[in-house]
Amino acid sequence: MSTFPIQPIPNEFHVVHPLDDVAEKKCDAQGLGPIRMTPAVKLSLRILRGYLVLMTLMLAYHVLDLAHLVPKLR
């Protein structure tokens, strides 16, 4: 009886589920200082804040309108 050597298939991948994988070491952020923000980042955050405030006001108006608490303008 002859045996043939086992040759790996070149495009075969072994899939490991994340819950079965070895846990990775997490970074320790204790010794880190504050991150410097560039002017572009500050501007972007201010625009985002304004957008969120505007959307919240629009939602509040819509809820009040649905509850018939906003007088109709003619």
PDB file of N, H, CA, C and O in Angstrom:
ATOM      1  N   MET A   1       0.841  -1.174   0.000  1.00  0.00           N
ATOM      2  CA  MET A   1       0.000   0.000   0.000  1.00  0.00           C
ATOM      3  C   MET A   1       0.889   1.240   0.000  1.00  0.00           C
ATOM      4  O   MET A   1       1.807   1.348   0.813  1.00  0.00           O
ATOM      5  N   SER A   2       0.619   2.171  -0.905  1.00  0.00           N
ATOM      6  H   SER A   2      -0.127   2.084  -1.566  1.00  0.00           H
ATOM      7  CA  SER A   2       1.442   3.367  -0.993  1.00  0.00           C
ATOM      8  C   SER A   2       0.671   4.562  -0.416  1.00  0.00           C
ATOM      9  O   SER A   2      -0.558   4.612  -0.469  1.00  0.00           O
ATOM     10  N   THR A   3       1.397   5.486   0.116  1.00  0.00           N
ATOM     11  H   THR A   3       2.395   5.446   0.160  1.00  0.00           H
ATOM     12  CA  THR A   3       0.785   6.705   0.670  1.00  0.00           C
ATOM     13  C   THR A   3       1.236   7.896  -0.149  1.00  0.00           C
ATOM     14  O   THR A   3       2.374   7.947  -0.615  1.00  0.00           O
ATOM     15  N   PHE A   4       0.363   8.828  -0.318  1.00  0.00           N
ATOM     16  H   PHE A   4      -0.562   8.787   0.061  1.00  0.00           H
ATOM     17  CA  PHE A   4       0.679  10.034  -1.064  1.00  0.00           C
ATOM     18  C   PHE A   4       0.855  11.187  -0.079  1.00  0.00           C
ATOM     19  O   PHE A   4       0.103  11.282   0.891  1.00  0.00           O
ATOM     20  N   PRO A   5       1.817  12.050  -0.305  1.00  0.00           N
ATOM     21  CA  PRO A   5       1.988  13.194   0.598  1.00  0.00           C
ATOM     22  C   PRO A   5       0.790  14.142   0.481  1.00  0.00           C
ATOM     23  O   PRO A   5       0.262  14.370  -0.608  1.00  0.00           O
ATOM     24  N   ILE A   6       0.379  14.682   1.619  1.00  0.00           N
ATOM     25  H   ILE A   6       0.808  14.496   2.504  1.00  0.00           H
ATOM     26  CA  ILE A   6      -0.748  15.629   1.645  1.00  0.00           C
ATOM     27  C   ILE A   6      -0.224  17.014   1.291  1.00  0.00           C
ATOM     28  O   ILE A   6       0.690  17.538   1.929  1.00  0.00           O
ATOM     29  N   GLN A   7      -0.821  17.583   0.270  1.00  0.00           N
ATOM     30  H   GLN A   7      -1.563  17.157  -0.248  1.00  0.00           H
ATOM     31  CA  GLN A   7      -0.408  18.914  -0.164  1.00  0.00           C
ATOM     32  C   GLN A   7      -1.525  19.897   0.187  1.00  0.00           C
ATOM     33  O   GLN A   7      -2.690  19.645  -0.120  1.00  0.00           O
ATOM     34  N   PRO A   8      -1.179  21.008   0.825  1.00  0.00           N
ATOM     35  CA  PRO A   8      -2.217  21.978   1.187  1.00  0.00           C
ATOM     36  C   PRO A   8      -2.815  22.635  -0.054  1.00  0.00           C
ATOM     37  O   PRO A   8      -2.133  22.854  -1.055  1.00  0.00           O
ATOM     38  N   ILE A   9      -4.083  22.937   0.040  1.00  0.00           N
ATOM     39  H   ILE A   9      -4.637  22.759   0.853  1.00  0.00           H
ATOM     40  CA  ILE A   9      -4.747  23.655  -1.047  1.00  0.00           C
ATOM     41  C   ILE A   9      -4.350  25.122  -0.924  1.00  0.00           C
ATOM     42  O   ILE A   9      -4.484  25.696   0.157  1.00  0.00           O
ATOM     43  N   PRO A  10      -3.864  25.749  -2.002  1.00  0.00           N
ATOM     44  CA  PRO A  10      -3.299  27.104  -1.889  1.00  0.00           C
ATOM     45  C   PRO A  10      -4.315  28.181  -1.500  1.00  0.00           C
ATOM     46  O   PRO A  10      -3.928  29.156  -0.855  1.00  0.00           O
ATOM     47  N   ASN A  11      -5.575  28.052  -1.856  1.00  0.00           N
ATOM     48  H   ASN A  11      -5.889  27.260  -2.380  1.00  0.00           H
ATOM     49  CA  ASN A  11      -6.558  29.111  -1.567  1.00  0.00           C
ATOM     50  C   ASN A  11      -7.519  28.715  -0.461  1.00  0.00           C
ATOM     51  O   ASN A  11      -8.674  29.140  -0.471  1.00  0.00           O
ATOM     52  N   GLU A  12      -7.080  27.930   0.468  1.00  0.00           N
ATOM     53  H   GLU A  12      -6.142  27.584   0.476  1.00  0.00           H
ATOM     54  CA  GLU A  12      -7.936  27.508   1.565  1.00  0.00           C
ATOM     55  C   GLU A  12      -7.654  28.372   2.789  1.00  0.00           C
ATOM     56  O   GLU A  12      -6.499  28.594   3.155  1.00  0.00           O
ATOM     57  N   PHE A  13      -8.731  28.859   3.418  1.00  0.00           N
ATOM     58  H   PHE A  13      -9.669  28.679   3.121  1.00  0.00           H
ATOM     59  CA  PHE A  13      -8.596  29.718   4.582  1.00  0.00           C
ATOM     60  C   PHE A  13      -9.323  29.088   5.753  1.00  0.00           C
ATOM     61  O   PHE A  13     -10.371  28.463   5.589  1.00  0.00           O
ATOM     62  N   HIS A  14      -8.762  29.258   6.921  1.00  0.00           N
ATOM     63  H   HIS A  14      -7.911  29.765   7.054  1.00  0.00           H
ATOM     64  CA  HIS A  14      -9.378  28.744   8.143  1.00  0.00           C
ATOM     65  C   HIS A  14     -10.090  29.908   8.815  1.00  0.00           C
ATOM     66  O   HIS A  14      -9.456  30.900   9.172  1.00  0.00           O
ATOM     67  N   VAL A  15     -11.402  29.797   8.989  1.00  0.00           N
ATOM     68  H   VAL A  15     -11.918  28.991   8.699  1.00  0.00           H
ATOM     69  CA  VAL A  15     -12.205  30.872   9.573  1.00  0.00           C
ATOM     70  C   VAL A  15     -12.363  30.614  11.065  1.00  0.00           C
ATOM     71  O   VAL A  15     -12.749  29.523  11.483  1.00  0.00           O
ATOM     72  N   VAL A  16     -12.058  31.639  11.862  1.00  0.00           N
ATOM     73  H   VAL A  16     -11.744  32.526  11.523  1.00  0.00           H
ATOM     74  CA  VAL A  16     -12.193  31.543  13.310  1.00  0.00           C
ATOM     75  C   VAL A  16     -13.241  32.554  13.744  1.00  0.00           C
ATOM     76  O   VAL A  16     -13.153  33.735  13.407  1.00  0.00           O
ATOM     77  N   HIS A  17     -14.241  32.085  14.497  1.00  0.00           N
ATOM     78  H   HIS A  17     -14.313  31.126  14.770  1.00  0.00           H
ATOM     79  CA  HIS A  17     -15.269  32.984  15.007  1.00  0.00           C
ATOM     80  C   HIS A  17     -14.655  33.881  16.081  1.00  0.00           C
ATOM     81  O   HIS A  17     -13.830  33.416  16.867  1.00  0.00           O
ATOM     82  N   PRO A  18     -15.046  35.173  16.130  1.00  0.00           N
ATOM     83  CA  PRO A  18     -14.443  36.085  17.116  1.00  0.00           C
ATOM     84  C   PRO A  18     -14.590  35.625  18.565  1.00  0.00           C
ATOM     85  O   PRO A  18     -13.723  35.909  19.391  1.00  0.00           O
ATOM     86  N   LEU A  19     -15.676  34.918  18.883  1.00  0.00           N
ATOM     87  H   LEU A  19     -16.380  34.687  18.212  1.00  0.00           H
ATOM     88  CA  LEU A  19     -15.842  34.444  20.258  1.00  0.00           C
ATOM     89  C   LEU A  19     -14.904  33.280  20.575  1.00  0.00           C
ATOM     90  O   LEU A  19     -14.605  33.024  21.741  1.00  0.00           O
ATOM     91  N   ASP A  20     -14.446  32.586  19.559  1.00  0.00           N
ATOM     92  H   ASP A  20     -14.689  32.794  18.611  1.00  0.00           H
ATOM     93  CA  ASP A  20     -13.533  31.458  19.758  1.00  0.00           C
ATOM     94  C   ASP A  20     -12.075  31.866  19.624  1.00  0.00           C
ATOM     95  O   ASP A  20     -11.181  31.069  19.905  1.00  0.00           O
ATOM     96  N   ASP A  21     -11.829  33.083  19.203  1.00  0.00           N
ATOM     97  H   ASP A  21     -12.556  33.731  18.974  1.00  0.00           H
ATOM     98  CA  ASP A  21     -10.471  33.555  18.968  1.00  0.00           C
ATOM     99  C   ASP A  21      -9.805  33.940  20.296  1.00  0.00           C
ATOM    100  O   ASP A  21     -10.483  34.157  21.300  1.00  0.00           O
ATOM    101  N   VAL A  22      -8.504  34.021  20.286  1.00  0.00           N
ATOM    102  H   VAL A  22      -7.953  33.845  19.470  1.00  0.00           H
ATOM    103  CA  VAL A  22      -7.745  34.439  21.464  1.00  0.00           C
ATOM    104  C   VAL A  22      -7.957  35.939  21.669  1.00  0.00           C
ATOM    105  O   VAL A  22      -7.861  36.714  20.717  1.00  0.00           O
ATOM    106  N   ALA A  23      -8.242  36.346  22.891  1.00  0.00           N
ATOM    107  H   ALA A  23      -8.320  35.716  23.664  1.00  0.00           H
ATOM    108  CA  ALA A  23      -8.489  37.764  23.178  1.00  0.00           C
ATOM    109  C   ALA A  23      -7.211  38.564  23.005  1.00  0.00           C
ATOM    110  O   ALA A  23      -6.133  38.136  23.417  1.00  0.00           O
ATOM    111  N   GLU A  24      -7.348  39.736  22.389  1.00  0.00           N
ATOM    112  H   GLU A  24      -8.224  40.084  22.055  1.00  0.00           H
ATOM    113  CA  GLU A  24      -6.174  40.581  22.180  1.00  0.00           C
ATOM    114  C   GLU A  24      -5.964  41.492  23.383  1.00  0.00           C
ATOM    115  O   GLU A  24      -6.897  41.785  24.131  1.00  0.00           O
ATOM    116  N   LYS A  25      -4.732  41.930  23.553  1.00  0.00           N
ATOM    117  H   LYS A  25      -3.974  41.692  22.945  1.00  0.00           H
ATOM    118  CA  LYS A  25      -4.406  42.820  24.656  1.00  0.00           C
ATOM    119  C   LYS A  25      -4.905  44.220  24.314  1.00  0.00           C
ATOM    120  O   LYS A  25      -4.639  44.730  23.225  1.00  0.00           O
ATOM    121  N   LYS A  26      -5.620  44.831  25.235  1.00  0.00           N
ATOM    122  H   LYS A  26      -5.835  44.416  26.119  1.00  0.00           H
ATOM    123  CA  LYS A  26      -6.171  46.161  25.014  1.00  0.00           C
ATOM    124  C   LYS A  26      -5.133  47.224  25.358  1.00  0.00           C
ATOM    125  O   LYS A  26      -4.257  47.008  26.195  1.00  0.00           O
ATOM    126  N   CYS A  27      -5.246  48.361  24.704  1.00  0.00           N
ATOM    127  H   CYS A  27      -5.958  48.535  24.024  1.00  0.00           H
ATOM    128  CA  CYS A  27      -4.337  49.469  24.960  1.00  0.00           C
ATOM    129  C   CYS A  27      -4.683  50.120  26.292  1.00  0.00           C
ATOM    130  O   CYS A  27      -5.854  50.210  26.659  1.00  0.00           O
ATOM    131  N   ASP A  28      -3.673  50.570  27.008  1.00  0.00           N
ATOM    132  H   ASP A  28      -2.721  50.497  26.710  1.00  0.00           H
ATOM    133  CA  ASP A  28      -3.881  51.261  28.274  1.00  0.00           C
ATOM    134  C   ASP A  28      -3.784  52.762  28.016  1.00  0.00           C
ATOM    135  O   ASP A  28      -2.729  53.255  27.616  1.00  0.00           O
ATOM    136  N   ALA A  29      -4.868  53.486  28.240  1.00  0.00           N
ATOM    137  H   ALA A  29      -5.725  53.086  28.565  1.00  0.00           H
ATOM    138  CA  ALA A  29      -4.910  54.912  27.963  1.00  0.00           C
ATOM    139  C   ALA A  29      -4.711  55.758  29.207  1.00  0.00           C
ATOM    140  O   ALA A  29      -4.989  56.957  29.185  1.00  0.00           O
ATOM    141  N   GLN A  30      -4.243  55.170  30.275  1.00  0.00           N
ATOM    142  H   GLN A  30      -4.018  54.196  30.293  1.00  0.00           H
ATOM    143  CA  GLN A  30      -4.120  55.896  31.526  1.00  0.00           C
ATOM    144  C   GLN A  30      -3.077  57.015  31.455  1.00  0.00           C
ATOM    145  O   GLN A  30      -3.312  58.098  31.992  1.00  0.00           O
ATOM    146  N   GLY A  31      -1.949  56.784  30.816  1.00  0.00           N
ATOM    147  H   GLY A  31      -1.759  55.905  30.380  1.00  0.00           H
ATOM    148  CA  GLY A  31      -0.890  57.779  30.793  1.00  0.00           C
ATOM    149  C   GLY A  31      -0.979  58.759  29.649  1.00  0.00           C
ATOM    150  O   GLY A  31      -0.091  59.597  29.492  1.00  0.00           O
ATOM    151  N   LEU A  32      -2.029  58.681  28.839  1.00  0.00           N
ATOM    152  H   LEU A  32      -2.750  58.000  28.967  1.00  0.00           H
ATOM    153  CA  LEU A  32      -2.142  59.575  27.694  1.00  0.00           C
ATOM    154  C   LEU A  32      -2.714  60.919  28.114  1.00  0.00           C
ATOM    155  O   LEU A  32      -3.536  61.000  29.027  1.00  0.00           O
ATOM    156  N   GLY A  33      -2.277  61.956  27.449  1.00  0.00           N
ATOM    157  H   GLY A  33      -1.609  61.891  26.707  1.00  0.00           H
ATOM    158  CA  GLY A  33      -2.783  63.302  27.726  1.00  0.00           C
ATOM    159  C   GLY A  33      -3.895  63.658  26.771  1.00  0.00           C
ATOM    160  O   GLY A  33      -4.309  62.827  25.963  1.00  0.00           O
ATOM    161  N   PRO A  34      -4.389  64.885  26.851  1.00  0.00           N
ATOM    162  CA  PRO A  34      -5.441  65.317  25.935  1.00  0.00           C
ATOM    163  C   PRO A  34      -4.921  65.419  24.499  1.00  0.00           C
ATOM    164  O   PRO A  34      -3.744  65.694  24.267  1.00  0.00           O
ATOM    165  N   ILE A  35      -5.810  65.196  23.561  1.00  0.00           N
ATOM    166  H   ILE A  35      -6.766  64.972  23.750  1.00  0.00           H
ATOM    167  CA  ILE A  35      -5.439  65.257  22.154  1.00  0.00           C
ATOM    168  C   ILE A  35      -5.619  66.690  21.660  1.00  0.00           C
ATOM    169  O   ILE A  35      -6.649  67.315  21.912  1.00  0.00           O
ATOM    170  N   ARG A  36      -4.612  67.204  20.958  1.00  0.00           N
ATOM    171  H   ARG A  36      -3.776  66.696  20.754  1.00  0.00           H
ATOM    172  CA  ARG A  36      -4.711  68.545  20.393  1.00  0.00           C
ATOM    173  C   ARG A  36      -5.623  68.502  19.177  1.00  0.00           C
ATOM    174  O   ARG A  36      -5.524  67.607  18.338  1.00  0.00           O
ATOM    175  N   MET A  37      -6.517  69.492  19.099  1.00  0.00           N
ATOM    176  H   MET A  37      -6.598  70.219  19.781  1.00  0.00           H
ATOM    177  CA  MET A  37      -7.422  69.564  17.957  1.00  0.00           C
ATOM    178  C   MET A  37      -6.980  70.678  17.026  1.00  0.00           C
ATOM    179  O   MET A  37      -6.638  71.779  17.458  1.00  0.00           O
ATOM    180  N   THR A  38      -6.996  70.366  15.744  1.00  0.00           N
ATOM    181  H   THR A  38      -7.274  69.472  15.393  1.00  0.00           H
ATOM    182  CA  THR A  38      -6.662  71.374  14.740  1.00  0.00           C
ATOM    183  C   THR A  38      -7.872  72.288  14.551  1.00  0.00           C
ATOM    184  O   THR A  38      -8.982  71.930  14.945  1.00  0.00           O
ATOM    185  N   PRO A  39      -7.670  73.455  13.957  1.00  0.00           N
ATOM    186  CA  PRO A  39      -8.816  74.347  13.706  1.00  0.00           C
ATOM    187  C   PRO A  39      -9.900  73.689  12.845  1.00  0.00           C
ATOM    188  O   PRO A  39     -11.086  73.951  13.042  1.00  0.00           O
ATOM    189  N   ALA A  40      -9.508  72.850  11.907  1.00  0.00           N
ATOM    190  H   ALA A  40      -8.544  72.637  11.747  1.00  0.00           H
ATOM    191  CA  ALA A  40     -10.499  72.178  11.059  1.00  0.00           C
ATOM    192  C   ALA A  40     -11.359  71.225  11.880  1.00  0.00           C
ATOM    193  O   ALA A  40     -12.561  71.117  11.639  1.00  0.00           O
ATOM    194  N   VAL A  41     -10.763  70.539  12.840  1.00  0.00           N
ATOM    195  H   VAL A  41      -9.786  70.627  13.036  1.00  0.00           H
ATOM    196  CA  VAL A  41     -11.518  69.625  13.696  1.00  0.00           C
ATOM    197  C   VAL A  41     -12.470  70.416  14.588  1.00  0.00           C
ATOM    198  O   VAL A  41     -13.624  70.024  14.762  1.00  0.00           O
ATOM    199  N   LYS A  42     -12.003  71.515  15.147  1.00  0.00           N
ATOM    200  H   LYS A  42     -11.066  71.834  15.005  1.00  0.00           H
ATOM    201  CA  LYS A  42     -12.863  72.343  15.990  1.00  0.00           C
ATOM    202  C   LYS A  42     -14.060  72.874  15.202  1.00  0.00           C
ATOM    203  O   LYS A  42     -15.185  72.873  15.701  1.00  0.00           O
ATOM    204  N   LEU A  43     -13.818  73.326  13.975  1.00  0.00           N
ATOM    205  H   LEU A  43     -12.904  73.327  13.569  1.00  0.00           H
ATOM    206  CA  LEU A  43     -14.893  73.827  13.130  1.00  0.00           C
ATOM    207  C   LEU A  43     -15.887  72.712  12.811  1.00  0.00           C
ATOM    208  O   LEU A  43     -17.098  72.925  12.858  1.00  0.00           O
ATOM    209  N   SER A  44     -15.382  71.541  12.491  1.00  0.00           N
ATOM    210  H   SER A  44     -14.398  71.369  12.453  1.00  0.00           H
ATOM    211  CA  SER A  44     -16.257  70.406  12.171  1.00  0.00           C
ATOM    212  C   SER A  44     -17.122  70.030  13.371  1.00  0.00           C
ATOM    213  O   SER A  44     -18.306  69.734  13.210  1.00  0.00           O
ATOM    214  N   LEU A  45     -16.550  70.039  14.558  1.00  0.00           N
ATOM    215  H   LEU A  45     -15.588  70.280  14.689  1.00  0.00           H
ATOM    216  CA  LEU A  45     -17.319  69.701  15.756  1.00  0.00           C
ATOM    217  C   LEU A  45     -18.378  70.760  16.063  1.00  0.00           C
ATOM    218  O   LEU A  45     -19.471  70.432  16.524  1.00  0.00           O
ATOM    219  N   ARG A  46     -18.053  72.024  15.807  1.00  0.00           N
ATOM    220  H   ARG A  46     -17.165  72.290  15.432  1.00  0.00           H
ATOM    221  CA  ARG A  46     -19.052  73.082  16.014  1.00  0.00           C
ATOM    222  C   ARG A  46     -20.195  72.958  15.015  1.00  0.00           C
ATOM    223  O   ARG A  46     -21.356  73.153  15.374  1.00  0.00           O
ATOM    224  N   ILE A  47     -19.875  72.636  13.768  1.00  0.00           N
ATOM    225  H   ILE A  47     -18.932  72.478  13.476  1.00  0.00           H
ATOM    226  CA  ILE A  47     -20.920  72.436  12.760  1.00  0.00           C
ATOM    227  C   ILE A  47     -21.787  71.245  13.139  1.00  0.00           C
ATOM    228  O   ILE A  47     -23.010  71.307  13.010  1.00  0.00           O
ATOM    229  N   LEU A  48     -21.177  70.172  13.600  1.00  0.00           N
ATOM    230  H   LEU A  48     -20.183  70.123  13.705  1.00  0.00           H
ATOM    231  CA  LEU A  48     -21.931  68.994  14.028  1.00  0.00           C
ATOM    232  C   LEU A  48     -22.840  69.328  15.208  1.00  0.00           C
ATOM    233  O   LEU A  48     -23.990  68.889  15.254  1.00  0.00           O
ATOM    234  N   ARG A  49     -22.327  70.100  16.158  1.00  0.00           N
ATOM    235  H   ARG A  49     -21.394  70.457  16.121  1.00  0.00           H
ATOM    236  CA  ARG A  49     -23.138  70.498  17.311  1.00  0.00           C
ATOM    237  C   ARG A  49     -24.334  71.337  16.871  1.00  0.00           C
ATOM    238  O   ARG A  49     -25.453  71.123  17.339  1.00  0.00           O
ATOM    239  N   GLY A  50     -24.100  72.285  15.979  1.00  0.00           N
ATOM    240  H   GLY A  50     -23.191  72.460  15.599  1.00  0.00           H
ATOM    241  CA  GLY A  50     -25.197  73.106  15.467  1.00  0.00           C
ATOM    242  C   GLY A  50     -26.236  72.267  14.732  1.00  0.00           C
ATOM    243  O   GLY A  50     -27.437  72.490  14.888  1.00  0.00           O
ATOM    244  N   TYR A  51     -25.784  71.312  13.938  1.00  0.00           N
ATOM    245  H   TYR A  51     -24.809  71.131  13.812  1.00  0.00           H
ATOM    246  CA  TYR A  51     -26.700  70.425  13.216  1.00  0.00           C
ATOM    247  C   TYR A  51     -27.551  69.624  14.192  1.00  0.00           C
ATOM    248  O   TYR A  51     -28.762  69.502  14.006  1.00  0.00           O
ATOM    249  N   LEU A  52     -26.925  69.077  15.232  1.00  0.00           N
ATOM    250  H   LEU A  52     -25.941  69.177  15.383  1.00  0.00           H
ATOM    251  CA  LEU A  52     -27.671  68.280  16.205  1.00  0.00           C
ATOM    252  C   LEU A  52     -28.681  69.129  16.975  1.00  0.00           C
ATOM    253  O   LEU A  52     -29.788  68.669  17.253  1.00  0.00           O
ATOM    254  N   VAL A  53     -28.314  70.353  17.319  1.00  0.00           N
ATOM    255  H   VAL A  53     -27.414  70.727  17.093  1.00  0.00           H
ATOM    256  CA  VAL A  53     -29.247  71.252  18.004  1.00  0.00           C
ATOM    257  C   VAL A  53     -30.417  71.575  17.081  1.00  0.00           C
ATOM    258  O   VAL A  53     -31.569  71.560  17.515  1.00  0.00           O
ATOM    259  N   LEU A  54     -30.134  71.866  15.814  1.00  0.00           N
ATOM    260  H   LEU A  54     -29.199  71.878  15.461  1.00  0.00           H
ATOM    261  CA  LEU A  54     -31.193  72.172  14.858  1.00  0.00           C
ATOM    262  C   LEU A  54     -32.140  70.986  14.673  1.00  0.00           C
ATOM    263  O   LEU A  54     -33.357  71.169  14.653  1.00  0.00           O
ATOM    264  N   MET A  55     -31.606  69.790  14.540  1.00  0.00           N
ATOM    265  H   MET A  55     -30.618  69.642  14.556  1.00  0.00           H
ATOM    266  CA  MET A  55     -32.447  68.601  14.370  1.00  0.00           C
ATOM    267  C   MET A  55     -33.293  68.336  15.617  1.00  0.00           C
ATOM    268  O   MET A  55     -34.437  67.895  15.507  1.00  0.00           O
ATOM    269  N   THR A  56     -32.735  68.602  16.805  1.00  0.00           N
ATOM    270  H   THR A  56     -31.805  68.960  16.895  1.00  0.00           H
ATOM    271  CA  THR A  56     -33.491  68.422  18.047  1.00  0.00           C
ATOM    272  C   THR A  56     -34.638  69.422  18.121  1.00  0.00           C
ATOM    273  O   THR A  56     -35.744  69.064  18.525  1.00  0.00           O
ATOM    274  N   LEU A  57     -34.388  70.672  17.735  1.00  0.00           N
ATOM    275  H   LEU A  57     -33.489  70.963  17.407  1.00  0.00           H
ATOM    276  CA  LEU A  57     -35.447  71.676  17.733  1.00  0.00           C
ATOM    277  C   LEU A  57     -36.536  71.318  16.718  1.00  0.00           C
ATOM    278  O   LEU A  57     -37.723  71.491  16.992  1.00  0.00           O
ATOM    279  N   MET A  58     -36.132  70.822  15.553  1.00  0.00           N
ATOM    280  H   MET A  58     -35.167  70.681  15.331  1.00  0.00           H
ATOM    281  CA  MET A  58     -37.125  70.429  14.552  1.00  0.00           C
ATOM    282  C   MET A  58     -37.962  69.246  15.043  1.00  0.00           C
ATOM    283  O   MET A  58     -39.166  69.193  14.791  1.00  0.00           O
ATOM    284  N   LEU A  59     -37.341  68.313  15.730  1.00  0.00           N
ATOM    285  H   LEU A  59     -36.363  68.356  15.934  1.00  0.00           H
ATOM    286  CA  LEU A  59     -38.073  67.174  16.284  1.00  0.00           C
ATOM    287  C   LEU A  59     -39.050  67.640  17.360  1.00  0.00           C
ATOM    288  O   LEU A  59     -40.193  67.184  17.401  1.00  0.00           O
ATOM    289  N   ALA A  60     -38.608  68.539  18.223  1.00  0.00           N
ATOM    290  H   ALA A  60     -37.679  68.910  18.190  1.00  0.00           H
ATOM    291  CA  ALA A  60     -39.485  69.055  19.276  1.00  0.00           C
ATOM    292  C   ALA A  60     -40.669  69.789  18.667  1.00  0.00           C
ATOM    293  O   ALA A  60     -41.797  69.629  19.132  1.00  0.00           O
ATOM    294  N   TYR A  61     -40.431  70.585  17.640  1.00  0.00           N
ATOM    295  H   TYR A  61     -39.514  70.715  17.263  1.00  0.00           H
ATOM    296  CA  TYR A  61     -41.527  71.292  16.971  1.00  0.00           C
ATOM    297  C   TYR A  61     -42.510  70.297  16.357  1.00  0.00           C
ATOM    298  O   TYR A  61     -43.724  70.472  16.469  1.00  0.00           O
ATOM    299  N   HIS A  62     -41.992  69.264  15.714  1.00  0.00           N
ATOM    300  H   HIS A  62     -41.007  69.122  15.623  1.00  0.00           H
ATOM    301  CA  HIS A  62     -42.854  68.265  15.085  1.00  0.00           C
ATOM    302  C   HIS A  62     -43.711  67.536  16.122  1.00  0.00           C
ATOM    303  O   HIS A  62     -44.899  67.302  15.898  1.00  0.00           O
ATOM    304  N   VAL A  63     -43.104  67.178  17.259  1.00  0.00           N
ATOM    305  H   VAL A  63     -42.139  67.368  17.441  1.00  0.00           H
ATOM    306  CA  VAL A  63     -43.857  66.490  18.318  1.00  0.00           C
ATOM    307  C   VAL A  63     -44.932  67.415  18.877  1.00  0.00           C
ATOM    308  O   VAL A  63     -46.065  66.984  19.093  1.00  0.00           O
ATOM    309  N   LEU A  64     -44.592  68.674  19.113  1.00  0.00           N
ATOM    310  H   LEU A  64     -43.672  69.023  18.937  1.00  0.00           H
ATOM    311  CA  LEU A  64     -45.583  69.632  19.610  1.00  0.00           C
ATOM    312  C   LEU A  64     -46.689  69.866  18.582  1.00  0.00           C
ATOM    313  O   LEU A  64     -47.848  70.043  18.957  1.00  0.00           O
ATOM    314  N   ASP A  65     -46.353  69.870  17.308  1.00  0.00           N
ATOM    315  H   ASP A  65     -45.412  69.726  17.004  1.00  0.00           H
ATOM    316  CA  ASP A  65     -47.350  70.037  16.257  1.00  0.00           C
ATOM    317  C   ASP A  65     -48.283  68.831  16.197  1.00  0.00           C
ATOM    318  O   ASP A  65     -49.489  68.990  16.007  1.00  0.00           O
ATOM    319  N   LEU A  66     -47.741  67.640  16.354  1.00  0.00           N
ATOM    320  H   LEU A  66     -46.762  67.511  16.508  1.00  0.00           H
ATOM    321  CA  LEU A  66     -48.573  66.433  16.365  1.00  0.00           C
ATOM    322  C   LEU A  66     -49.513  66.417  17.575  1.00  0.00           C
ATOM    323  O   LEU A  66     -50.613  65.868  17.504  1.00  0.00           O
ATOM    324  N   ALA A  67     -49.081  67.011  18.667  1.00  0.00           N
ATOM    325  H   ALA A  67     -48.187  67.457  18.724  1.00  0.00           H
ATOM    326  CA  ALA A  67     -49.910  67.069  19.869  1.00  0.00           C
ATOM    327  C   ALA A  67     -50.886  68.247  19.833  1.00  0.00           C
ATOM    328  O   ALA A  67     -51.614  68.483  20.797  1.00  0.00           O
ATOM    329  N   HIS A  68     -50.900  68.989  18.714  1.00  0.00           N
ATOM    330  H   HIS A  68     -50.308  68.797  17.931  1.00  0.00           H
ATOM    331  CA  HIS A  68     -51.767  70.152  18.506  1.00  0.00           C
ATOM    332  C   HIS A  68     -51.518  71.223  19.568  1.00  0.00           C
ATOM    333  O   HIS A  68     -52.461  71.861  20.036  1.00  0.00           O
ATOM    334  N   LEU A  69     -50.274  71.423  19.945  1.00  0.00           N
ATOM    335  H   LEU A  69     -49.507  70.906  19.565  1.00  0.00           H
ATOM    336  CA  LEU A  69     -49.919  72.463  20.897  1.00  0.00           C
ATOM    337  C   LEU A  69     -49.308  73.684  20.229  1.00  0.00           C
ATOM    338  O   LEU A  69     -48.986  74.666  20.897  1.00  0.00           O
ATOM    339  N   VAL A  70     -49.148  73.625  18.905  1.00  0.00           N
ATOM    340  H   VAL A  70     -49.410  72.827  18.362  1.00  0.00           H
ATOM    341  CA  VAL A  70     -48.587  74.744  18.148  1.00  0.00           C
ATOM    342  C   VAL A  70     -49.729  75.405  17.392  1.00  0.00           C
ATOM    343  O   VAL A  70     -50.427  74.737  16.629  1.00  0.00           O
ATOM    344  N   PRO A  71     -49.936  76.725  17.591  1.00  0.00           N
ATOM    345  CA  PRO A  71     -51.021  77.374  16.865  1.00  0.00           C
ATOM    346  C   PRO A  71     -50.730  77.436  15.370  1.00  0.00           C
ATOM    347  O   PRO A  71     -49.591  77.652  14.958  1.00  0.00           O
ATOM    348  N   LYS A  72     -51.756  77.246  14.574  1.00  0.00           N
ATOM    349  H   LYS A  72     -52.682  77.070  14.908  1.00  0.00           H
ATOM    350  CA  LYS A  72     -51.609  77.292  13.113  1.00  0.00           C
ATOM    351  C   LYS A  72     -51.517  78.739  12.657  1.00  0.00           C
ATOM    352  O   LYS A  72     -52.287  79.588  13.106  1.00  0.00           O
ATOM    353  N   LEU A  73     -50.587  79.013  11.777  1.00  0.00           N
ATOM    354  H   LEU A  73     -49.962  78.323  11.413  1.00  0.00           H
ATOM    355  CA  LEU A  73     -50.433  80.369  11.226  1.00  0.00           C
ATOM    356  C   LEU A  73     -51.147  80.427   9.878  1.00  0.00           C
ATOM    357  O   LEU A  73     -50.995  79.532   9.047  1.00  0.00           O
ATOM    358  N   ARG A  74     -51.933  81.500   9.669  1.00  0.00           N
ATOM    359  H   ARG A  74     -52.056  82.227  10.345  1.00  0.00           H
ATOM    360  CA  ARG A  74     -52.656  81.626   8.400  1.00  0.00           C
ATOM    361  C   ARG A  74     -52.134  82.753   7.623  1.00  0.00           C
ATOM    362  O   ARG A  74     -52.616  83.020   6.522  1.00  0.00           O
TER     363      ARG A  74
END
